[in-house]
Amino acid sequence: MQGVCLECDVHSLEETDALGKIVESVLENGTVISLLGTLGAGKTRFVQAVAASAGVPEEDVTSPTFVLIQEYTAGTRPIFHFDAYRLKDDDEFLELGPEEYFDGGGLTFIEWADRIETCLPRDYAEIRISQTGPESRHFEFRRICRSRKKIN
């Protein structure tokens, strides 16, 4: 089952921070979040906003494009941040041991998760981000529930 559950527009970095705070406050530990959007859409910036709400200094949150995963444990709960953009296939993602993070008691964000969709857990959240201006973004939030679990 999937569908747009919520849509919203933000028009500044401050509004992005406020949205990140709301999202951080409602997501339960163990939630996997698929982040989708073009290059420069604001995926990492949004993770910065969520992580800041959990007590992680914004400057500590950087794109995991070249390291594939960043772990932020300095806040009130762990934030795990994957980037699947450079991965060749599902096997390369599975070598990272994602199930350890999925069950890790924090929030797991995966940029470009559509590239490794079959590796995602049965239930996850999806956030699509579209750039609508220099600091403006359109967000679409969905809850994805699939019939079969791919990773245990």
N, C-alpha and C positions, 0 to 999 in steps of 0.2 A: 504494500500500500504506500502510495506517495502522492503528494500534492503540495501546493504552496500553502504553508500554514500561516506565514506572516511575511509581509513585505514592508520595507521602510526605506526612506531616503535620509541620508545625512548630508550636511552641507559644509561641514568643517571638521578639523581634527578633534576639536572639543566634543562635537556630537558623536564622532567615532568612539572617543574615549567613553562617553556616557553609554553608548550602545554596548561596548565591551563590558562595562560594569554590570549592566543588566543581564547580558548573556552569561557572564561568569557566575552571577548570583542564582541563576535558575538551572544551570546544568549540574547534574549529579556526577560525582566521581565515577570513573569508568566509562564516561561518554566518549565516543569516537566522533570527531567532527570532520567531515569532508569539506575542504575549502576549494571552491572552483571560481575561476575568473581568469581573464587574460593577463599577460605580463603587465605589471604596473597597476593592476586593479586594486591592490591594497590588502592582499591576503596576509602578508607578514605584518603590516601595520595593524590589522585587526587583531592578530594574535598578541601583538604588543599591548593593545588596549585591554584585552581579557587578562593577560598575565599581570599587568599593572594593577588591576582590580584585585588580584590574588596576592599582591605584595611583591611582585618581581619588578625590579627597576626596569623601566622602559628601555634604557640603553643596553641592558643585558640581553634583550631579545633581538636576535638577528636572523636573517634568512638562512635556513638550513640547506640551501641549494647545493653547496659544494661538500658539505659534511653529511648530508642526508637526514640527520636527526640532531635536534638540540633538546637537552633536558634542562628544565628550570625547576629547581627544588628549594629555592630560597624563600618562597612565599608560603602562603597558608595551605597550599596543596600543590602537588606536582603538576607541571604542564609539560607535555611531550609534544614536540613539533617536528613533523616529518615533511620532507619535500620529495615527491615522486617524479618531478619533472625530468631528471636525468636518468632515471632507471630504465633499463632496457626491457624488462619483463617482470612478471609476477614473481618469478623465482628470485630475482635480485632483491625484491622487496621482502620476501619471506626470509632471506638470509639475515635481515636486520633483526629478526625475532619480534615482529610486531605484537604477537599475542601477549608477550611479557608486558608491553606497554599498555595494551588494551585492557589488561586486568590489573594495571599498576596503581589503582587507587587515585588517579588524577584525571585530567582532561587530556585527550590525545587529538591534536590537530594534524591533518594531512593535506598539505597543499598539492594540487593536481591529482587528487584521489581518483579521478575518473580513469587515470592510466593504470590503476591497480584495483579497480572496482571489485573484481572477483575475490580479492583478499580481504575485503572489509568484513566486519562482523555482520551478523544477521540484521541487527538494529543499529542504526547510527543516525546522526544528524547531518544535514547537508546545508551549507551556506554558500550561496552564489553571490558574487560581488561583481558589480558592473560600475565602471568609472563613468560618471556623468558630467564631470567638470574637474578642475585642478584639485580641489579638496572634496568634491561631492561624489557620493557613491550611492548606488541602489543595492539593497540587500534583500535576498529571498531566502527564507528559512524553511526547511522541510524536515520532516521526520521520515526516515526510510525504514520500512519493515519488509524483510524478504522471507520467503517460505523456508529457505534452507541456509544453514550456517556454513560458511566456507572455512573459517578458522575457529578452532576451539581454544 
